[in-house]
Amino acid sequence: MQKVRTLAALVIGVVLVAAVYSLASTGRHETRLSFDSDEGHIVRHTISGDRGEFVLRDDDRTIKAEWRGDFNLNDLGTDISSLDDRFEIEFEENGVKERAEFRSEDDGVRRVFFIDGAEQEDDEETNNAVADLLLRFLRASGIKAAERIAALLDQGGPAAALDEIDLLSGDHAKSAYAVTLSEKADLAPAELERLAARLETVESDHDLARALIAILEHENITAETAPSLIEAANTIDSDHDLRRLIEALAKQRLDDESLDLALELFGELDGNYDMRVAAAAFLERDALNPSQAARLLDVAGRRLDSDHDLRLVLTQAAPFYARAPEAGKAWLEAFEELRSSHDMRLSLEEAAQSGALDAAQWTALIEASEEIDSSHDQRLALEAIAAQMGRDPDLVAAFRKAAAEIDSDHDRERALDAIQD
């Protein structure tokens, strides 16, 4: 156990191992990934044809595995039951080097164990040392996570799998085990909360998002469990990974409290594209109440720098303009952040068709059209409004006032023609 714990600092920064490992049987091309952390940790995984290598190095500690051909674990997930050719693992710490070799032979798999180059007797102690070395490698790399989780579930159910995840230190290993566990087991609320708490220690945005998305897709998310999963996501800095997670959250039937927490994550996004796509995920499912829609529009209006992206959010959120004063007010405030005449016009056209509007809402749209600089776009916006609004004298007067502000004689006349009975 002590040697397992010494790997804690060693495995920080393990990234995309499974993706690379899966390439082992896809052809003769070579794929190499390496990662050097600020603390000097080195992680490298290389695939070349049917050969593979995995290395973790930190100061005087190193774990290294090399293999030719694929290998499989036994039903307990603790030993290599078959392999195409050979597999070797080395572990070096404090000047002591251990090496285990697995060789394919006619009658099965032969295991040989070395300490500082000296072959050890084939006895129970040696067998235990080989099993320990293999387990350290599997826990460090996350390789064969599916086989390990399946074996653990057979032995002790989700509790056994969660106990194993508690022993993992590498981000990729935690993610790979969490993904597989969520796919293979229906976790109880307490088990989901325990898994979410463990995932809070994952530093890689990619690995954390991957694990949480798998949980959202495969587990039954309730009002009890959603907050712990959203809390685990709070450390994600990458817009891309956070947006993907928000999209997965938007597909869930969240209670108001959990949806509020999800909107807090939405507020952490910075990129125009990711914020717009995340907003669309919420809006297209019509999961928001007017108050929550107002929160989303407030964030989008303040944070989206792109008129194009903000307009797309406004057009999709247009139905909320007619639903409640709070949402309508937020919609107009977000609209005021637009500068493009084209995007302003398209937003107003969508709002004019959003539902049954009262006089105040129609007046607000008419007045908003006066902010459009382009005579052509202002006229088109007013024509869209005229096609939907009634002919209340006060609304007609407001409409004529706005049309009178159009610079182009041609567009001004056409706008005024649109209000004629």
C-alpha positions as CSV (number, residue, x, y, z in Angstrom):
1,M,0.0,0.0,0.0
2,Q,2.8,2.4,0.7
3,K,4.2,2.1,-2.8
4,V,0.7,2.8,-4.2
5,R,0.5,6.0,-2.2
6,T,3.9,7.1,-3.4
7,L,2.4,7.3,-6.9
8,A,0.1,10.1,-5.9
9,A,2.4,12.9,-7.0
10,L,3.6,10.8,-9.9
11,V,0.3,10.5,-11.8
12,I,-0.8,14.1,-11.9
13,G,-1.2,15.1,-15.5
14,V,-2.1,11.8,-17.1
15,V,-4.1,12.8,-20.2
16,L,-5.9,11.0,-23.0
17,V,-4.2,7.6,-22.3
18,A,-7.3,5.6,-23.3
19,A,-7.6,7.5,-26.6
20,V,-4.1,6.6,-27.5
21,Y,-4.3,3.1,-26.2
22,S,-7.2,2.4,-28.5
23,L,-5.0,3.1,-31.5
24,A,-2.9,0.1,-30.8
25,S,-4.9,-2.1,-33.2
26,T,-5.8,0.5,-35.8
27,G,-2.7,0.1,-38.0
28,R,1.0,0.6,-38.3
29,H,1.1,4.4,-37.7
30,E,2.7,5.8,-34.6
31,T,1.0,8.1,-32.1
32,R,3.0,9.8,-29.3
33,L,1.6,11.9,-26.5
34,S,3.8,13.5,-23.8
35,F,3.1,15.8,-21.0
36,D,5.5,17.7,-18.8
37,S,3.9,19.5,-15.8
38,D,5.2,22.5,-14.0
39,E,6.4,20.3,-11.2
40,G,8.5,18.2,-13.6
41,H,6.3,15.2,-13.9
42,I,6.6,13.4,-17.2
43,V,3.9,11.2,-18.8
44,R,4.4,9.6,-22.1
45,H,2.3,7.0,-24.0
46,T,3.5,5.7,-27.3
47,I,1.8,3.3,-29.8
48,S,3.6,2.0,-32.8
49,G,1.9,-0.8,-34.7
50,D,1.4,-3.6,-32.2
51,R,3.9,-2.1,-29.7
52,G,3.0,0.1,-26.8
53,E,4.8,2.0,-24.1
54,F,3.7,3.9,-21.0
55,V,6.0,6.0,-18.8
56,L,5.4,8.0,-15.7
57,R,8.5,9.7,-14.2
58,D,8.9,12.0,-11.2
59,D,12.3,12.7,-9.6
60,D,13.6,9.3,-8.6
61,R,10.3,7.4,-9.1
62,T,9.4,5.8,-12.4
63,I,6.8,3.4,-13.6
64,K,7.2,2.0,-17.1
65,A,5.3,-0.5,-19.1
66,E,6.1,-2.0,-22.6
67,W,4.1,-4.5,-24.5
68,R,3.7,-6.1,-27.9
69,G,0.2,-7.1,-28.9
70,D,-2.9,-6.9,-26.8
71,F,-3.4,-8.4,-23.3
72,N,-6.4,-9.3,-21.2
73,L,-7.0,-9.4,-17.5
74,N,-8.5,-12.3,-15.6
75,D,-12.0,-12.3,-14.1
76,L,-10.8,-10.7,-10.9
77,G,-9.0,-7.9,-12.8
78,T,-5.8,-8.6,-10.9
79,D,-3.6,-10.6,-13.4
80,I,-2.9,-11.0,-17.1
81,S,-4.8,-14.0,-18.3
82,S,-3.7,-13.9,-21.9
83,L,-1.5,-11.8,-24.2
84,D,-0.5,-11.9,-27.8
85,D,3.2,-11.7,-27.2
86,R,4.8,-10.1,-24.2
87,F,4.3,-7.4,-21.5
88,E,6.8,-5.9,-19.1
89,I,6.4,-3.5,-16.2
90,E,9.2,-1.7,-14.3
91,F,8.9,0.3,-11.1
92,E,11.9,2.2,-9.7
93,E,12.1,4.1,-6.4
94,N,14.9,5.1,-4.1
95,G,17.4,3.3,-6.3
96,V,15.5,-0.1,-6.2
97,K,14.2,-1.4,-9.5
98,E,11.5,-4.0,-9.8
99,R,10.5,-5.6,-13.1
100,A,7.8,-8.1,-14.0
101,E,7.8,-9.8,-17.3
102,F,4.7,-11.6,-18.8
103,R,5.4,-13.9,-21.7
104,S,3.0,-15.8,-23.9
105,E,3.7,-19.5,-24.0
106,D,1.9,-22.5,-25.3
107,D,0.5,-23.5,-21.9
108,G,-0.5,-19.9,-20.9
109,V,1.3,-16.9,-19.5
110,R,4.7,-17.1,-17.8
111,R,5.6,-14.6,-15.2
112,V,9.2,-13.6,-14.2
113,F,10.1,-11.1,-11.5
114,F,13.4,-9.3,-11.1
115,I,14.8,-7.0,-8.4
116,D,17.7,-4.9,-9.5
117,G,18.2,-7.3,-12.4
118,A,18.2,-10.5,-10.3
119,E,15.5,-13.0,-11.2
120,Q,13.5,-14.1,-8.2
121,E,12.3,-17.5,-7.2
122,D,8.9,-18.5,-8.5
123,D,7.1,-18.7,-5.2
124,E,4.1,-17.1,-3.5
125,E,6.0,-14.0,-2.4
126,T,7.1,-13.4,-6.0
127,N,3.6,-14.0,-7.3
128,N,2.3,-11.4,-4.9
129,A,5.0,-8.9,-5.9
130,V,4.1,-9.4,-9.6
131,A,0.4,-8.8,-8.8
132,D,1.2,-5.7,-6.8
133,L,3.4,-4.3,-9.6
134,L,0.6,-4.9,-12.2
135,L,-2.0,-3.3,-9.9
136,R,0.2,-0.2,-9.5
137,F,0.5,0.2,-13.2
138,L,-3.3,-0.3,-13.8
139,R,-4.2,2.2,-11.1
140,A,-1.6,4.8,-12.4
141,S,-2.5,4.6,-16.1
142,G,-6.3,3.8,-16.2
143,I,-5.6,1.2,-18.9
144,K,-8.1,-1.7,-18.9
145,A,-10.5,0.4,-16.7
146,A,-13.5,-1.4,-18.2
147,E,-12.2,-4.9,-17.3
148,R,-11.2,-3.7,-13.8
149,I,-14.6,-2.1,-13.1
150,A,-16.4,-5.2,-14.4
151,A,-14.4,-7.4,-12.1
152,L,-14.9,-5.1,-9.1
153,L,-18.7,-4.9,-9.7
154,D,-18.8,-8.7,-9.8
155,Q,-16.9,-8.9,-6.5
156,G,-18.5,-6.2,-4.4
157,G,-20.9,-4.1,-6.5
158,P,-20.6,-0.3,-6.8
159,A,-19.0,0.0,-3.3
160,A,-16.0,-2.1,-4.4
161,A,-15.6,0.1,-7.5
162,L,-15.8,3.3,-5.5
163,D,-13.3,2.0,-3.0
164,E,-10.9,1.4,-5.9
165,I,-11.5,4.9,-7.3
166,D,-10.5,6.2,-3.9
167,L,-7.1,4.7,-4.5
168,L,-6.5,6.3,-7.9
169,S,-4.5,9.5,-8.3
170,G,-4.2,10.1,-12.0
171,D,-6.9,12.3,-13.6
172,H,-7.3,10.0,-16.6
173,A,-7.6,6.9,-14.4
174,K,-10.3,8.5,-12.2
175,S,-12.2,9.6,-15.3
176,A,-11.9,6.3,-17.1
177,Y,-13.1,4.4,-14.0
178,A,-15.9,6.8,-13.4
179,V,-17.1,6.6,-17.0
180,T,-17.1,2.8,-17.0
181,L,-18.8,2.7,-13.6
182,S,-21.6,5.0,-14.7
183,E,-22.1,2.8,-17.9
184,K,-22.2,-0.5,-16.1
185,A,-24.0,0.3,-12.8
186,D,-27.1,2.1,-11.6
187,L,-25.7,4.1,-8.7
188,A,-27.8,5.0,-5.6
189,P,-27.9,8.7,-4.6
190,A,-25.3,8.2,-1.9
191,E,-23.0,6.4,-4.3
192,L,-23.4,9.2,-6.9
193,E,-22.5,11.8,-4.3
194,R,-19.5,9.9,-3.2
195,L,-18.3,9.6,-6.9
196,A,-18.9,13.3,-7.5
197,A,-16.9,14.2,-4.4
198,R,-14.0,12.1,-5.7
199,L,-14.2,13.7,-9.1
200,E,-13.7,17.2,-7.5
201,T,-10.0,16.3,-7.2
202,V,-9.6,15.9,-11.0
203,E,-7.6,18.8,-12.3
204,S,-7.9,18.0,-16.0
205,D,-10.9,19.9,-17.5
206,H,-11.2,17.3,-20.2
207,D,-11.2,14.3,-17.9
208,L,-13.6,15.9,-15.4
209,A,-16.1,16.9,-18.1
210,R,-15.9,13.5,-19.7
211,A,-16.7,11.7,-16.4
212,L,-19.5,14.1,-15.4
213,I,-21.1,13.9,-18.9
214,A,-21.1,10.1,-18.8
215,I,-22.7,10.2,-15.4
216,L,-25.4,12.6,-16.6
217,E,-26.1,10.4,-19.6
218,H,-26.2,7.0,-17.8
219,E,-27.4,7.7,-14.3
220,N,-30.8,8.8,-12.9
221,I,-30.1,12.4,-11.8
222,T,-32.4,13.7,-9.1
223,A,-32.8,16.9,-7.1
224,E,-30.8,15.1,-4.4
225,T,-27.8,14.3,-6.6
226,A,-27.7,17.1,-9.2
227,P,-26.1,19.7,-6.8
228,S,-23.1,17.5,-6.0
229,L,-22.4,16.9,-9.7
230,I,-22.7,20.6,-10.5
231,E,-20.4,21.4,-7.6
232,A,-17.8,19.0,-9.0
233,A,-18.0,21.0,-12.3
234,N,-17.2,24.3,-10.6
235,T,-13.4,23.9,-11.2
236,I,-13.7,23.5,-15.0
237,D,-11.9,26.5,-16.6
238,S,-12.1,25.4,-20.3
239,D,-15.0,27.0,-22.1
240,H,-15.2,24.0,-24.5
241,D,-15.4,21.4,-21.7
242,L,-17.7,23.5,-19.5
243,R,-20.1,24.1,-22.4
244,R,-20.3,20.4,-23.3
245,L,-21.2,19.7,-19.7
246,I,-23.8,22.4,-19.6
247,E,-25.4,20.9,-22.8
248,A,-25.6,17.6,-21.0
249,L,-27.1,19.3,-17.9
250,A,-29.7,21.1,-20.1
251,K,-31.0,17.7,-21.2
252,Q,-31.8,16.7,-17.6
253,R,-35.1,17.3,-15.9
254,L,-33.6,19.5,-13.2
255,D,-35.5,21.1,-10.3
256,D,-35.4,24.9,-10.0
257,E,-32.6,24.8,-7.4
258,S,-30.4,22.6,-9.6
259,L,-31.2,24.6,-12.7
260,D,-30.2,27.8,-10.9
261,L,-26.8,26.1,-10.1
262,A,-26.5,25.1,-13.8
263,L,-27.1,28.7,-14.7
264,E,-24.2,29.7,-12.4
265,L,-22.0,27.5,-14.5
266,F,-23.3,29.2,-17.6
267,G,-22.2,32.5,-16.1
268,E,-18.6,31.2,-16.0
269,L,-18.3,30.9,-19.7
270,D,-16.3,33.5,-21.6
271,G,-16.3,32.5,-25.3
272,N,-19.0,33.8,-27.5
273,Y,-19.6,30.5,-29.4
274,D,-19.6,28.4,-26.2
275,M,-21.9,30.8,-24.4
276,R,-24.4,31.0,-27.3
277,V,-24.5,27.2,-27.8
278,A,-24.9,26.6,-24.1
279,A,-27.8,29.2,-24.0
280,A,-29.4,27.4,-26.9
281,A,-29.2,24.1,-25.0
282,F,-31.3,25.6,-22.2
283,L,-33.7,27.5,-24.5
284,E,-34.4,24.8,-27.0
285,R,-35.8,22.4,-24.3
286,D,-38.0,25.2,-22.9
287,A,-36.8,24.1,-19.4
288,L,-36.5,27.7,-18.0
289,N,-39.1,29.6,-16.1
290,P,-39.3,33.3,-16.9
291,S,-37.1,34.2,-13.9
292,Q,-34.4,31.8,-15.0
293,A,-34.7,33.0,-18.6
294,A,-34.2,36.6,-17.3
295,R,-31.0,35.4,-15.6
296,L,-29.7,33.8,-18.8
297,L,-30.5,36.9,-20.9
298,D,-28.8,39.1,-18.3
299,V,-25.6,37.1,-18.5
300,A,-25.7,36.8,-22.3
301,G,-26.3,40.6,-22.7
302,R,-23.4,41.5,-20.5
303,R,-20.9,38.9,-21.6
304,L,-21.5,38.3,-25.3
305,D,-19.3,40.5,-27.4
306,S,-20.5,39.2,-30.8
307,D,-23.7,40.7,-32.1
308,H,-24.3,37.6,-34.2
309,D,-24.2,35.3,-31.2
310,L,-26.3,37.6,-29.0
311,R,-28.9,38.0,-31.7
312,L,-29.2,34.2,-32.0
313,V,-29.8,34.0,-28.2
314,L,-32.4,36.8,-28.4
315,T,-34.3,35.2,-31.3
316,Q,-34.4,31.9,-29.5
317,A,-35.4,33.6,-26.3
318,A,-38.1,35.7,-28.0
319,P,-41.0,33.6,-26.7
320,F,-40.1,34.7,-23.2
321,Y,-40.6,38.4,-24.2
322,A,-44.3,37.9,-24.2
323,R,-44.5,35.6,-21.1
324,A,-43.6,37.7,-18.1
325,P,-42.5,41.3,-17.4
326,E,-39.2,40.2,-15.8
327,A,-38.1,38.2,-18.8
328,G,-39.3,40.9,-21.2
329,K,-37.3,43.5,-19.4
330,A,-34.2,41.3,-19.5
331,W,-34.8,40.7,-23.2
332,L,-34.9,44.4,-24.0
333,E,-31.8,45.1,-21.9
334,A,-29.9,42.5,-23.7
335,F,-31.2,43.9,-27.0
336,E,-29.7,47.3,-26.1
337,E,-26.2,45.7,-26.2
338,L,-26.6,45.1,-30.0
339,R,-24.8,47.5,-32.4
340,S,-25.4,45.8,-35.7
341,S,-28.5,47.1,-37.5
342,H,-29.0,43.8,-39.2
343,D,-29.0,41.8,-35.9
344,M,-31.2,44.4,-34.2
345,R,-33.8,44.1,-37.0
346,L,-33.8,40.3,-37.0
347,S,-34.2,40.3,-33.2
348,L,-37.2,42.7,-33.3
349,E,-38.8,40.7,-36.1
350,E,-38.7,37.6,-33.9
351,A,-40.0,39.4,-30.9
352,A,-42.9,40.8,-32.9
353,Q,-44.0,37.2,-33.6
354,S,-43.4,35.9,-30.0
355,G,-47.0,35.9,-28.9
356,A,-49.9,38.1,-27.8
357,L,-48.2,41.3,-26.6
358,D,-49.8,44.1,-24.6
359,A,-49.6,47.8,-25.5
360,A,-46.6,48.4,-23.3
361,Q,-44.7,45.5,-25.0
362,W,-45.6,46.7,-28.5
363,T,-44.5,50.3,-27.5
364,A,-41.2,49.0,-26.2
365,L,-40.5,47.2,-29.5
366,I,-41.4,50.3,-31.6
367,E,-39.1,52.5,-29.5
368,A,-36.4,49.9,-29.7
369,S,-36.5,50.1,-33.5
370,E,-35.5,53.8,-33.3
371,E,-32.0,52.6,-32.1
372,I,-31.4,51.0,-35.6
373,D,-29.0,53.1,-37.7
374,S,-29.8,51.6,-41.1
375,S,-32.9,53.1,-42.7
376,H,-33.5,49.8,-44.6
377,D,-33.3,47.7,-41.4
378,Q,-35.4,50.0,-39.4
379,R,-38.1,50.0,-42.0
380,L,-38.2,46.2,-42.2
381,A,-38.4,46.0,-38.4
382,L,-41.3,48.4,-38.3
383,E,-43.1,46.5,-41.1
384,A,-42.7,43.3,-39.1
385,I,-44.2,45.1,-36.1
386,A,-47.0,46.6,-38.1
387,A,-48.0,43.2,-39.4
388,Q,-48.6,41.8,-35.9
389,M,-49.7,44.7,-33.7
390,G,-53.2,46.1,-33.6
391,R,-54.3,49.6,-34.5
392,D,-54.7,51.1,-31.1
393,P,-54.5,54.9,-31.6
394,D,-51.6,55.2,-29.1
395,L,-49.7,52.4,-30.7
396,V,-50.2,54.0,-34.2
397,A,-49.0,57.3,-32.9
398,A,-45.8,55.7,-31.4
399,F,-45.3,53.9,-34.7
400,R,-45.6,57.0,-36.8
401,K,-43.2,58.8,-34.5
402,A,-40.6,56.0,-35.0
403,A,-41.1,55.9,-38.7
404,A,-40.7,59.7,-39.0
405,E,-37.1,59.2,-37.7
406,I,-36.1,57.1,-40.7
407,D,-33.5,59.1,-42.8
408,S,-34.3,57.6,-46.2
409,D,-37.5,59.1,-47.8
410,H,-38.2,55.8,-49.6
411,D,-37.9,53.7,-46.4
412,R,-39.8,56.2,-44.4
413,E,-42.8,56.2,-46.8
414,R,-42.9,52.5,-47.0
415,A,-42.8,52.2,-43.2
416,L,-45.8,54.6,-42.9
417,D,-47.6,52.7,-45.6
418,A,-47.4,49.6,-43.4
419,I,-49.6,51.2,-40.7
420,Q,-52.3,52.2,-43.1
421,D,-55.6,50.4,-42.7
